[in-house]
Amino acid sequence: DIPSIRRTYLPEAVLSLIALCGWTPPSGAAANNEILTLEEMIKTFDLKRVHKANAIVDSGKLKWLNGRFWKRRIQSGDPEVVEMATRVVGDRFGSDASVAPEYMKKVLSCLAERVQVPSDVASLGSYFFVAPVRRVPQAPNAQLIDPTEILEKLRVGEHLNREQARKARELLT
């Protein structure tokens, strides 16, 4: 249904998928030859590159295209994706997970490579919004691991280096 598509996919991803169903952009038109803005499509469009083969609407490709456009928007600091992500996190975790836009921007920058749809922010980055406590299996006294320190470090604006982020992810999943 249309409202669900609007909540899930960015307009430029849907437009790209539709355009690519019957048109092949020239090589070199974009980095991946598929991630084109509307302006780039208009500039490079040539009727000779339109083909009559059966168009296949691939939901996997739409999701992939959406991820590429999410990454672009995250990198540009687009407030719309910050708002979309904040709404999804609030819906998923409730008021306990309310976050400031600056914090959400930092979270999104960590998840930019992996997010394809808004719900990915909540599922892939849940440890940024709620502090899980996990028992270590087979530990003699079942030690508790509390990642609050890592969350606090991120909330106050300190960055984790790649190794710290990897260890935090391992610890929390």
N, C-alpha and C positions, 0 to 999 in steps of 0.2 A: 504494500500500500504506500501511497505517496508520502504521508507524514513520516512513516518509518524510514523511507529512503532519505528524506531530508534530514532526519536526525542522525543518520548513519554515514551518509556519503557527502563529500564536498561537491558543490556544483561543477567545479572544473574537472573532477574525476569522471562524473557522469557524462559531461560534454565530450571529454577525450574518448571515452569508450564508444559513444555514439559516432563520433567522427571517424574513429579507427575501424568501424564496421564496414565502411565503404570507401575509405580513402587511405592511401599510404603516403605519409609525409616523406619528403626527400631526405636522403641520408645527410647527416650533418645539421639537420634542422633543429635538433635538440640533443642533449647528451645521450639520452637513451632512445632517441627517435620516436618516442611515444609520450614523453612528459612535456607537453606543449601548453602554453597559456593560450587563451583565445586570440590574443594579439599575434602570437607566433603562428597560430593556425591560419589566421587571415592573411598574414604576410607570405606564408609559404604555400598556400593553397593553389593547386593547379588542377583543372578539370581533367587533364590527361592522366592524373594519378588516381582517379576514381575508377573503381572496378565493379563489375557486376556479379562477382561471386556471391554466394549465399552469405549473408551476414550472420555471424555467430556472436551472441551476447553471452559472454563468459563471466559469471559472477566472481570467479577467482581473479580474473584480470581486473575487474572493477575494484575489488578489494586491494589488489596490488597497486593499481593506479592511485587509489585513495590514499594509501600509505605514502606514496611518493609525494603527493600534494600536501599531506599532513606534515611531512618532514620539511618541505619548503616553507610552509607557513610557520612551523615551530621555529625554524632558523631565522625567519624574518621578524619573530616576536609578535605575530598576529594576535590581537586580543580576542578575536572570535574563537580561535581554537582553545585559548585559555579558558574562555567562558564555557565552551562546549565540554571540555574536560572537567571543569569544576562542577558543572551540572551532573555529569555522569557519576563522578565520585560522590557527590552529595546524595544522589539517588541510591547508590550502592551501599554506602557506609553510614548514611544518616548525618545528623548534625555534629556528631563527634569528629567527623572528618572534614569539617569546613576549613578551607585553606585560603590564604591570601593569594592574590594574583601573582605576586613576585615568587612565592614558593611554588606555585603551579608551573610557572615558566621554568624554574630549575628542574622540577620533576620531568616536565616534557622534554627538556634538553637531554636528560638522561635516557629517556625512552624513545627519542625521535627515530632511531633506526628500526624499532620494532612495532610501533603503533601503526595500525592500518585502519582501524575504526575507533570511534570514541570509547567504546566499552573496553578496548584494550588497555586504556590508561588505568582503569580500576583493576582489571584482572592481572596485567603484567606488573603493575606498580603498587599493588595493595600495601606493601611494606612501607611505602612512603606516607601512608595515610592512617594506618592503624598499627599499633605496636603489639605484634603477636608474642606470646610467650610459648616456647616450645620445650618439651622435655627431650633431653639427649638420650637416644635409645641405648640401652645396655650400660648406662652409667651407674656406678655403685649407689650413689645417693640421689639419683635422678636430678642432676643439676638443672637449674632454670637459666635460660638465656633471655636476657631482656635487652632488646635493641634500642631502647629509649635514647641512649647516648648518641647513637648514629642518627636517629631522627632529629634530635635536638641540634646536632651539628649542622644538618641540612637546613633546619628551620631558621637558624641564626645567620645563614648565608655562607657557611664554610663549605668548601667543595671537597668531595672525596676524590682521591686519585683513582685511576683505573683499578689498581690492585685492591684498594679499600672497598670500592664499589663491588668488585667481584666477590670479595670475602663476605660483605654484607648480604649480597644476594644468596650466597651459599648458606649463610647462617639462617636466613629468614625463609628459605624454601625447603 
